[in-house]
Each structure stands twice: as C-alpha cells, then as structure tokens.
Amino acid sequence: MTLQQSQQIVDEWIKTTGVRYFNELTNMVLLTEEVGELARIIARKYGEQSFKAGEESMDIADEMADILFVLICLANQTGVDLTSAFQKNIEKKNARDSTRHKNNSRLTG
C-alpha cells in the first residue's frame, strides 16, 4: 500500500464510517495522545520502567498504526500530499546529511 493509497483509504473510511473528520486541533491532540501511548510501550519495553498489570499486551505496531492514521487524517485535512512531502524530505536529508552521520564519531566510533 502506498502513502497515496493510504490517504485515500483513510479519507473513504472517515466519510463512510467516521462520519466526518475531527477538526485539526482535535486531531493534533489525538496525535499527541497516540505518540504518548507509543512512548509508554517503548519506555517499558526498552527503557527502565516496568509494565503495569494489564499493559504487557500493548501492541507497539498497533500504536504506530494509530499514529499513522491520525497523521494521515491531518494530511488529508490540510491538503498535504504525503508521498510528495516524504520524497522532498528524503531529498533534503540526502543533501543536508550526505556525510554528516558518517563523520559523527559518536555513531561510527
């Protein structure tokens, strides 16, 4: 599935099942909430915190998918073509960082 297809699928789901998009501010808050849920899993799985009772079954992939869904909603609402935006972002990173990380002794040492 491409980013463009994902944007179309989310738009169709919103219009048929979700009734309408939440406003942009609400979706930004939801995005922040979803990132927080991912952070909770990572802090417990890879960090020093332990899972609370019932948290062990939290699914990192599902939380990432929730983040992607809300991000796609925001892109659709604001007219952002994620395929084009991501391609431009990779081009920017390639131009800006072509040797930056290779020359970082903290990464290569």
Secondary structure, 3 states (H helix, E strand, C coil): CCHHHHHHHHHHHHHHCCCCCCCHHHHHHHHHHHHHHHHHHHHHHCCCCCCCCCCCCCCHHHHHHHHHHHHHHHHHHHCCCHHHHHHHHHHHHHHHCCCCCCCCHHHHC
